[in-house]
Amino acid sequence: MNRLARPAGRRGTTRVLLAAAACLALVTGCAGSDGSDTPDTPGGKNSSEASGAFPVKLDNAWGTTEVTKKPVRVATVSDGDTDIALALGVVPVITPDVEDGGPVPEYKQRAIDKLGAKKLKTYDDTDGTDYEAVMAEAPDVILGMNTWAMDADYAKLAPVAPVVTYTDKNHADTLTWQDRLLTAAKALGMTDKAKQVIADSEKALKDAAAAHPELKGKTYTYAVVHPEQITFMSYSDQDAGVFEQLGLRKTDKAKKYDAKKNAISLENLDELEADVLLVTYPFGDEGLLSAAELEGNKLFRSLDVVKRGNFAVIPSKNSLSSAMAYPDALTSPWVTEKLTPILADAVAGR
């Protein structure tokens, strides 16, 4: 399991992680692509696309998109697509207002500042995509690689501008962030840039692992406190993701759990035992338990991993837990940057 797409309208960390009980995507995503959306390499059958030449034709689940010339005005209909544009160095002409007027996540603000844009122009996505707002910006292309709403949106967006989206409706959940990035980059004539973004993300992980050899071989458990349950997220067939790319490994207890069977009862908190325990509270006081309630629980406090101090909380307020669950081209290196010191401190018992 590799990749979950972020919803088109993301209402903070709470909404983003609603699906995480069923699937946690760490940095590489929530199920591998079947390859049908993976752009061909230069010299392949679509070498003109790979080289940035136009026109570019891309099949999708609703038809065919043709981009006749290099786009200048790019609109996005999901937060993940906004991140794709920013990662490629493009400031969208309009995006959904997923922050609802709240603070922009650090990783996104960094990109905006780097590109010299004071803030992004947004539309209210409370009721979904605002087609009129998108049309008013006269985009050359619309990125929709990360939305679950394309089945309803495509017919209304296609007359506005070429829509770049996935070739199979199931890919809303299954494409890796790398595949999404490369497909969008084809339409923008920026395949080389996309490959560099991927290489930089991989290098960040390798460098972090090399800098922290103490992580290698340590077992870990990652749990999320949802409203209905405490969820054992690091189950056996879960994607290795960032934790294991940094050297950690799953516990033997992980074999008891899968995407459909992942609830931990308060009587079985000892299932969380590991060399390192990581917990996040994306729903705050609306979760099954508050942080104070869980961390004050007698059985929880009796766990060896807690008594040793090898326990850490993954912050949700700064979007880290959300970015871990829904990785993309912009968040992946930031997750590595922010998560690595948390893991290092947990291993050290700090």
Beta strands, then each sheet from edge to edge (+ up, - down):
strand 1: 56-60
strand 2: 63-67
strand 3: 74-76
strand 4: 95-96
strand 5: 122-123
strand 6: 141-143
strand 7: 163-164
strand 8: 219-225
strand 9: 230-232
strand 10: 249-250
strand 11: 263-264
strand 12: 276-280
strand 13: 311-313
sheet 1: 1+ 2-
sheet 2: 3+ 6+ 7+
sheet 3: 4+ 5+
sheet 4: 10+ 8+ 9- 11+
sheet 5: 10+ 8+ 12+ 13+
end
